[in-house]
Amino acid sequence: MTTYPDVSRSLDLYRRAGELIPGWTQLISRRSDQFAHGVSPIYAQRAKGSRFVDVDENEYIDWVNAVGAVILGHADDVVDAAVKEQIDRGSLYTLNSPLELELAEELTQTIPSAEMVRYTKGGGEACAVAARIARGVSGRDKILFCGYHGWHDWYQAANFGVDPESGEFPFAGIEPIGVPKALAGTVIPFVYGNLAALSDLLDAHRGEVAAIMMEPARSELPPAGYLEGVKDLAAKHDVILIFDEVSSGWRLSIGGVQEYVGVTPDMTVVAKAMSNGYPMGAVVGSRRVMQPAGRMFISSSYWSDNIGLIAALTTIRELKRRDAQRRFREIGETLRAKLNQAIADVGLPGACVGLYANPVLSLKPPAGVDPRKISTLFIQEMARRGVHTYMSFKATLAHTEEDIRLTGQAAAEALSVIKSGLDRGNLDELIVADLKKEPFRRLVR
Ligand SMILES: Cc1ncc(COP(=O)(O)O)c(C=O)c1O
């Protein structure tokens, strides 16, 4: 294979975006510098099932799936039929919608921590609501956190506590510009997996901490007893425990990591995949912590929109009907095995690791080789073969055995290009794209 896909229209649109849209995109993970700029597609014109077509008419197998937000597959027939029917009956009523109750009942039957429910339209927004409720209920201001929780002031204030250039957290080179300095010290990161350090932090801020907010897991399961330990520490310090399951939710288990490992927090944030690509988010929790939210100012016009409600209701029911957990396990394990086989065949050090819900390619470049060159070349060579991916893979239920086979074949070829570049010392010549920027950093495994 010698040719690269023509992505000239994508590149042209991106140049125009640079003049009209500060930062080019609305989501940092959609910036072209997160992929192999120059080869990877940037703008799509349509998507169906496991695939999309870019504006240059190239078709790709999609392993990004709107950063995990699409879970059944693009333009799922069942969800879209429900949405279209709802559009004809009105997307936003003057009055309240009974769908709010129907979805609340579905969520309380699905997520172990859910007794009461509030809605939003996105994940970061739902995290901000959870932070407000925790502060309101506890009468305390500080929040200890681990992971990524969105763009809002309460969370980004954590960046005042670290050197933005150190690459420590959460985006190398991104400073908390525009975040009130008065919030410095109100939100404090802790390192995943270290109970002693968390205990020390709780002691150091005794009586001041409203909540612990954390991603309960990402690509690996938590160490045995870890989440139980966090829960015990939260109880001991009378701190509200919040699991942010915006990314961990729905694929590993429909009830989230909390259901999978059997640790129930006080509150949970969900969004993204809950509605298969229609805007929706929710904060759910115990009656004790959620009930007082009725007295707090938490209010927004579009949180009642029927499209997100019906999309979420239909998506959750379809996940159950289609036996999602079993199928994600099947897809994840097959893909992981194929990628590990390819790595072994080619003879590169590394492995495909991670839970079935999120297999991650972890290649170990020799000393002195910039790992970004390896990831850029992998993404470039996958794009060249019609597969759009990061180094990690988010499946949908629409991915077929054929998609997995083609992805495995493309990966074997991409890995052998990397191997030959390393062996011959001509990696730089093989990279025709711009070097990929550092990915999103999160303090969680
Ligand atoms: C764990 C977690 N929390 C919050 C968010 C923010 O969600 P949104 O992008 O919908 O605001 C994300 C998004 O990636 C996430 O992964």
The ligand as an SDF file (V2000), in Angstrom:
LIG
                    3D

 16 16  0  0  0  0  0  0  0  0999 V2000
  -14.8840   11.1920   33.3900 C   0  0  0  0  0  0  0  0  0  0  0  0
  -15.3690   12.4040   32.6470 C   0  0  0  0  0  0  0  0  0  0  0  0
  -16.0200   13.3720   33.3210 N   0  0  0  0  0  0  0  0  0  0  0  0
  -16.4940   14.4570   32.6910 C   0  0  0  0  0  0  0  0  0  0  0  0
  -16.3310   14.6240   31.3360 C   0  0  0  0  0  0  0  0  0  0  0  0
  -16.8630   15.8480   30.6710 C   0  0  0  0  0  0  0  0  0  0  0  0
  -17.9830   15.5270   29.9040 O   0  0  0  0  0  0  0  0  0  0  0  0
  -18.4590   16.5110   28.7330 P   0  0  0  0  0  0  0  0  0  0  0  0
  -17.3700   16.5100   27.7050 O   0  0  0  0  0  0  0  0  0  0  0  0
  -19.7570   15.9190   28.2570 O   0  0  0  0  0  0  0  0  0  0  0  0
  -18.6660   17.8680   29.3530 O   0  0  0  0  0  0  0  0  0  0  0  0
  -15.6660   13.6390   30.5950 C   0  0  0  0  0  0  0  0  0  0  0  0
  -15.4530   13.8010   29.1580 C   0  0  0  0  0  0  0  0  0  0  0  0
  -14.5820   13.1990   28.5620 O   0  0  0  0  0  0  0  0  0  0  0  0
  -15.1680   12.4970   31.2740 C   0  0  0  0  0  0  0  0  0  0  0  0
  -14.5200   11.5290   30.6210 O   0  0  0  0  0  0  0  0  0  0  0  0
  1  2  1  0
  2  3  1  0
  2 15  2  0
  3  4  2  0
  4  5  1  0
  5  6  1  0
  5 12  2  0
  6  7  1  0
  7  8  1  0
  8  9  2  0
  8 10  1  0
  8 11  1  0
 12 13  1  0
 12 15  1  0
 13 14  2  0
 15 16  1  0
M  END
$$$$
